[in-house]
Amino acid sequence: MWLTARVLEQRLFAYHFLRGAPDAVEAALDAYRNPDGGYGHALEPDLRGPVSQPLHTAHALRVLDAVGRCGGQRVERVCRYLTSVSTADGALPAVHPSQRGYPAAPFVPVVDDPPSDLLTTAPVVGLLHRNEVWHAWLFRATDFCWQAVENLEKSHPYEVQAAVAFLDCVPDRPRAQAAADRLGRLVREQRLAALDPDRLDAYPVAPGYAPGEHHFPHDFARSPASLARAWFTDEEMVRSLDHLAAEQRADGGWPVRRRHWAPVPALEARPMVTIEALCTLRAYGRFVG
């Protein structure tokens, strides 16, 4: 963490595990904020350049949520930005066309008229509901997420993770439970979760993913409180967490499983992946820190 992490991830690591102050995390995050209320400057490492993007802004909201600061005027400005870049149906695109001209990962193409994307919209909507933020933008965006989640027939792991982020936080709990039950059956039927880390050849990697970019039960159920936890048996969850713990490298970090398209994005993503792994292990009582 001290060797390669950006200041933001160093501050976030200190907050989670060294009793660091949330003010320090906020100060580091401010470096990525733009006058339009969104966030840019490669906050999400796969999109380079200064312009605000929905993916950067979603990342910023996750950071603010982690330190208990997801509210107030800062989030009001974020919601105004989200409104300004939304599609005709009130949801978010994966990449706004303003990214054109700046480097971006090949798996996040820039198009002139991007469609609404559940992968981008659902985590943002979920976090805003989790923090009891009420803004006009949320109404149509929430409706979009419900419709998209409840109509999923063929999916892939990152989209399912986004759906879980929405379902874990949306206020209508009975509807969320029913949607999660259906989604869990889809995950098992389509073998989107590698249930046995010793037999990875039995689980296909999603089209467009990197070779070996499998997803495991812990990737969907980041904590025991997640609705996705019910998708897996205790034995499957233990195997998954054992595998996650065993992935730690000699330098203390965890590997980035997604496709590496340039050296710096991979370097910047690794501390983020490491913090996520440590938080998941702690949520399941694997260590106290």
N, C-alpha and C positions, 0 to 999 in steps of 0.2 A: 504493500500500500504506500509506504513512504518512498519507494524506489521509482514507481512509474505513475501513480495516480494523479489526476488533476486536483487542484485545491478543493473543488467541490466534493469529490469523493473522499478526500482526506478528512474534510470537516464532517461529512456524513458518517464516515467510519468512526470518528471520534465521538459523535453524538450517540451512535448506537452502542458502542462498546467501551468507551473511555470517559463517559459522563461529560462529553463535550456540550457546549451551549447551542441551542437552536438559533440564536442570533448569528453565530458564526456561519452556520449553514445558509441562512437567508442572505447574508452578506456575500457569500461566494456565488449563490444563485443569481444575485442581482447583476452580475457581470454578463449574463446571457440575455437579460431582458431588453426589449426594444421599446421605443416610444409608442408603438401601436398596441401595447399591452401583451403582445405575444413574446415568445422566446426564440432565439436563433443562435448563431455563432457556434454551430456544431455541438449544441448541448446533447442531442442524440447523435452519436458519432458517425452514423452512416449517411447523414446529410451535412455537407460542409457549407461554409459561407455564412454571411451575417443575417440573412433574411429570416423573419419569423416563419415558422411552420407548425402545423397542428401536432406533428410528432414531437417536436421540441417542447411545445407548450404542454402536451400530455405528460412528458417527462418532468417538467417543472412542477406540475400539480402533484405528481407522485412524491417528489422531494418535499414539498410543502406539507402534504398529508403526513409524511413520515415524521416530521418534527412538530406536528400539531399547529401549523400556521396556515391551513388552507381555508381562508376566510377573509372578510374585510374588504377594503378598497382594492387590495392587490388582486383578489379573485374577481371582483367586479370588473376590473380592467381586462382580465383574462377573458371573461365572458363576452365583453364587447368585441374583443379580437376574434373569438370563436364565431360570433355572429357575422363578422365581416368576411370571413373566409368560408362560410358554410355553403353547401350546395343548395339547389332549388328545393330539395325536400327537408332542409333544415339540419342536415348532418354534416360530418366532416369528411373531406377527401383524405386519402393517404398522403399525398404530396400536393401542395398548392403550386400553380404554375410559376409563381415568383421564384421558385428554386432554379428555373432554367438559367443556364450560364454558370452555375456553380457545381462543383463536383458532388456526385451522389452515387450511392451503391447501385449497381446494375439491377438489383432486384427491387428497387423502388423507382420505377421509371417516371419521368415527368411528362405529363400530357396537358394539352391546352384546356380541355373540359373534363376534369377528373370526376368520376362518379363518387357517390357516398360510399364510405368504407366502414364496416362494422369494426374492423381491427383498430382503427383510429378512434372512432366515436365512442364505442362502448366503455373503454377504461376511463375516459374523461367524464362521461355521464355518471358512471358508477362512483367515482371519487367525489363529484359534486353532491350527489345524493348522500354519500357517506358523511359528508361534512355539513349536511343540511343547508346547502347553498340553494337559494331559490332565485332564478333568473328566467326571463322570458325565453331565452335560448333553449332551456332545458326541456320545455314541453314537447316540441316537435322532435328534438333529438332523442328523447326518451321513447316516443312513439316509434321512431325509426328503429331503435335498438330492439324493442319488443317484437316488431314485425320481422326483423332480420333474424333474431335468435329463434323465434318460434317457427320459422320457415326453413331453417338450415336442414339440408338433406345430405350434402356432401361437403365436408369441411377439411381443415388442416389444423395442426396444433396451435399455431399462433392465433388463429381466428377463435378457436375454442377458448384459449386463455383470455382473450378479450371479452368473450361472452361471459365467462365466469366472473371477471372483474365487474361486469355490469350486474349480474344476478346476485352476487354476494352483497350488494349495497343498495339495490333499488328498493323503495319502500313497500311495494306490494309483495309481501313475503310468500303467501300461498301460491301466487302466480309464478314467482321466482322458483319456488320449490318444484312445481310441476315442470317448468321449463328445464330446470337442472336435471331432473330425473330423466327426461327425454334425451337431453344432451349427453348424459352419462352413458346411456344405452348406445347412442351413436358412436361415442368414442371407443367403446369396447367392440362394437360390430365392425368398425372400420380400422381397428387396431392402430389407433392414433397414439396410444400410450404403450410404451415398451414395458410389459409387466414382469419380464424376467431378464435382468441385465446380462445374464449369462447366455442368453439365446437371442441376441439382437437380430440375427438373420431371419428370425420368424416375424419381425415387425418391419414393414416397409417404411422407407423414408419418403416423406411427402414430395411430390414433384416440385422442382425448383429449389429444394433445400440442399444444403451441402452434404456430401457423402458422410454418413455416420451421424447426421444431425437428428438423432432420436430424441423423443420427449418421454418423460417418465411420470409416474403418478405425482411426485412432488412438484413437477412443473405446473400441474393443473391445480393441485390443492396445496397452496403455499403455507397454509396453516390448518390445524385441526378444525377451526371454525368455518372453513370454506365449505360451501355446498358440494364442491367436487370431492371432498373427502369420502363421501358416501359411495362414490363410484368404485372404490377399491377396498379389497379385504385388508385386514390387519397385516396378514403375511405379505401381501403385495406392497403395502406401504413401508413395512420394515425393510424389505429388499431394496426398495427405491431409495430410502434414506441412507441405507448402508452404502449403496452405490454412490450417492451424492457425497457422503463423507470421504469415500475412498478416492474420489476424483481430485481432492486437494493435492497440489503439486508441492515439490520440495521447498519452493520459495514462499509457500503459504497461500498462494492464489489458486483460483479455479480456472479451467480452460474456457475459452469462448468457442462454443460448438457451431455457431452459424458461420456462413461462408465468409472467408477473409478476402477482401477485394483490394485493400491497401494497408500498408503497415500501421499508420497512425490510428485509424479507426479501431483496428484490432487491439492495439496497445491501450487506447482509452477505454474500450469496452471491458477489458479484463477486470479492473477494480470494481466496476459496476456489477459484473457477474459474481465476483467474490463476496461483495456485501450482500447480494441477494441470497447466495448459498448459505452464508452465515446466519442470516435472519431466518431462513427456512429451517435450518437445523435447530436454532434456538426455539423457534415456535413449537417444535415437536419435542422439546426437552432434551435434546442431544447434548447441550452444554448450557452453562449459565454464564452470561457475559454482558 
